[in-house]
């Protein structure tokens, strides 16, 4: 079945089996392996991408469901000139990672939180990260990074 | 997962036609339960009919004194809706407590109500708020809708189009959330319509049900104290690795009291 969408601003058209998950389509067909699959059961959030501007778990939607949509993955979050997204820059500043496996999903969710709730405080950010799991338990730096980016968004 | 044929109808008539033609077709709403079920091969439908591109099924509107929410409206939109927050703030609060933010961007009210998971939140809202389930062929009162574990009054091929809510004088949803899954270990919706009080419980039994003894006591005196000595019968409740039936009965009474306190 034909699926036509934009991924990180590029027009893409591919033939896929309907059962192909969006996460697998991104990783295996498009070789965008920044999107990780941790649990494959909608719990860990490593696979989060933005579909039409909203954070979604790409392991729990089919590629064909994204037909006509605009998908942004971790590879497309920074500006084309390489300038990091404010959430990416904050993760670097606050060391918001340990092993890095959950990081793509954490950053994509963080960007979604900052978009929806500029100025979000620590309690809000922790609550909003319910669907993202860091097996290193490195939440302290992750939360600090997102709070910082949210505070910058709240000021601008 | 087994492969399937995928359909994306543009209107309800087309969806109904495909459902009628195919041997083992299933409706795909937000997919938050169905896709994990397919991955586990607990279901292997021949066809999936994706309702997400049918404009008539999405959105919220005021209709006289009632609030109508399209079946394909996602939880995040209900939670953030100024209209829902104004008309039934308890319903917006309930929607905002489902799953996590990414799940709320995809999961839909119609999918949740059609699935009737014993631990889902919306069934308590639909039953407690005396809502009506609107389908492509009829309207079903919430009291007649939830019939068992993952069972509803829906007929094969019947499509939920919207949920129609009455606006209560006051309502509150209290939930004891499973810390890992986000599902309700117990969830209680209390709603007041004039003198009538409705108390609907999810998470505790095979399907959402009304706590009639609590309702009777609260109709006489709408206060947390009126619930003293009233508890659900544990013999009718679920026991699993997370909570015993006796524990669920206790939590239901505590949550009902908190809900009443927040309204009264």
Interface residues (C-beta under 8 A of the other chain):
Chain A: X1 X17 X18 X19 X21 X40 X41 X42 X43 X45 X48 X51 X54 X55 X56 X57 X60 X61 X62 X64 X65 X67 X109 X112 X113 X116 X128 X130 X131 X132
Chain B: X1 X2 X3 X4 X5 X6 X8 X28 X31 X32 X35 X36 X38 X39 X48 X50 X52 X76 X99 X100 X101 X102 X103 X105 X106 X180 X181 X182
